[in-house]
Amino acid sequence: MNGLMPYVDFTDSKGPFLWFIYGIGYLMSPHSYLGVFIISVFFYSVTFYYNFRIADIFLHDKKRALAASFLMAFAYFGFDFHVEVRIEDFSLTFVSIALYKLFKMYYADEYSKGGLLVIGSCFSALFLMKFTIAAMYGIIILLALWYQMRKRKLFSAFSWITLGAVLFAFPFVIYLVATGTFMPFINEYFLATISTAPNMTACWSGSAIDWTIRIVFVQMLLMDDLFFVLILIGGIALGLKLEKYRWIPLIIGAFFYWLASYHFGGFYYYGICTIFLLYLFIAILLSVRNSFTSPNILLFLGFSLVWGICMNRYGKLSDYVIWHGPIHKTHYEKISAIISEKKKPRVLYYKLLDYGFGLASEPLPAGKYWMFQNGCSPQMTKEHKDLLYSGVADYVIMNKCALGEDVTTAELLEMNYQQCYECSYYVGGATVELILFKKIS
């Protein structure tokens, strides 16, 4: 779109399926995030539907299954950690679908070639969005194959899962090959992304045993490990209610969380694990079999809604969920107004993530590394700096700490950049000092 090719003219540590989703959102609403919002509503609708189907496998009661899926809204949308739609939100849909197919196989003894095909397709969807989530998903594939092996159908099951994965990935491979971007895709999505891991301050570089010790002992008072405890309690409670394959749900949830903990960073990395809180809700509802008459269900749903709103910081449902406050909103609008003076400007976020300024003017990335990715390798940092000195950006939004360290005001003036705004901008729980430079022709 706009003549730009992914992994050549712009790149990030994400797969082509995510670019495809955002591309559809852009076509729906090029001047706002409305298109992406509509797509996210669709994805979450599918996620909640399959949460309902999963719950019904264990509860055998659609009313209680509906209640369990309703409660998942508090797991997915807690304002303390869910402040934006991320790749984990889209991934939840495919994990939900695959879990339904897997649990149907284990606990209803219902499986088909089509179900295995879907499990394979979901793997490719995740692999083409964020391969670390696909690695977590590997436990679902292994358990599906283990079940089929016990039925002496291992080769057939592997073939159908592989076919599903190939069929989903095929159009993307064709596109990448046809546009000559297949090798850049390999280099940027895999090699460059892997090179960022050792450089991330939030990264835990210990062994698998070290990770496990950290999860269980080191951070038990932090939100992410409290979250793990809830998954653990839910998995155990649900397992004790089951008559067969008791610990399969717990194994899956623990494996996802274990790999997610590698980031050792913000809670949003655990977003893909929120689905496993469904175990806890199912286990609770299994314990109250005779209490779910229609009036009680309405009372339960009403109470849950009030409880959810109160637990989410007493009315944080406001304009400032997005802006964090009136000052933050004012800065966003002023910077966006300056950038919007030019139609489709090329913007460089120097030593910053992309904060979406000037969306109404359809801003374009100034180059491949138009923003500073977390854990940038030395080569990525060099190319990011070279992009600044190339002078191709119409606007440079710079982290103030880089001024004087990477480039001086005099050098920017020589490149015809003029400072036009400066502020303290609150984002991601911290304040960043921003300076906006405009290219003077």
C-alpha positions, 0 to 999 in steps of 0.5 A: 500500500502506498507503494511500500513493501513490508520488510523492505521499505518498513519492518518490525518483528511481526509476520505478514499475516499481522500486516495483512490484518492491519492492511485491511483495517487501513483500507476500511479507515485510512485516517483512523484506527476504526478499521482495526477496531472493527476487525478486533471486535470480529476477532474477539467475537470469535474468541468469546464464541469458542470460549463458550464452546470450550466451557460447554465441553466441560460444563454440559450446560449452555447457561453456565458456559455462557456465564464462563465466557462472559467472565472472560471479558474481565480477563481479556480487558482489565484496564491495568494491563490491556491498554491497546489491541496487540498481536496477542489479542488477535492470536487469542482467536486461533488459540481458542479455536485450536483448544476447542478442537483439542479438548473436543478430541480428548473429552468428547472423543470427537475428532476429524480430519477437518479438526486436525486441518484447523489445528494446523491452519491455526499454527500457521496463522500464529507463525505468520504473526509472531513465531514465539506464540507459535512456539507456545502453540507447539504443545497443542500440536504435540498433544493432538499427535499424542492422542492420535498416536494412541489411536494408531493414527499418528501419520495420518494426523501429522499429514492433516496438520501439516496440510492445514499449515501449508494451505494457510501459509501458501498465499503468503509465500506466493506473495512474498516470492512474487514481490521479491520480498521472501529473503528480506522477510526471512532476514527481518522476521527471523534473523533480525528479530532473534538478534534483538533478544540478547539486547532486551533489558527485559529479557531473562537469559537464564536456563529453562531451570532458571526460568522455572525458579524465577516463576515460582519463587522470585516474583510471586508478589508481581502481577504476572506471577499472581496471574500464573498462580490463578492459572495454576489454581484453575488448572488444578481445580479443573483437573480434579473435576475431570474423570480422564486426562486430568492434567492436559489443560494445566500442562497447556496453560503452564507451558504457554506461561513458561515460554511467555515468561522469557520476556521478563517484561511487561504484563502484555506479553502474558496476554496470550495466556489470559485464555487459561483463566477460563479453567478457573471459571469452569471449575467454579461453575462445575461446583455450583451445578444446582444454582443456575436458574434463569433469575440467578444467571441474570443476577450473576451477570449483573453482579459480575458487570458491576464488579468488573467495572469497580475492579477496573479502577472505579470509572477508568472507563473514560476518555483518559483510558486512551490519553492518560489525562488532559495534558497528554491528550493536548500534546498528542493533538498539537504534535498531530496538527503539525505533522498533518500540515503535510499529506502522507508525510514521511516520519521518523521516530528516532530512538522511540516507538511509533506513537501514531501521531498525525494519523489523519494525514496518513503518515508513512514510515521514513524508512525500514527502521522508521522506529526504534525496536525494543532490543535493536541490534548494533546493525539495526541501530546503525541503519536507524541512525543512518536514516536520520542522517539521510534527511529523507524524513519530513518529520523527526520525532526524537527522544531528547536523550538522543540529542547531543548523544547521537546528533546535535542541534547544529547538525539537524539545522544543517540538514534543514530540520527545525525544532517546532515542539517539545514536551514530556509525553506519558506513554506505557507507564513512563514519561518520555521527553519528546522533540519534534523536528520539521524539515524546512524545504 
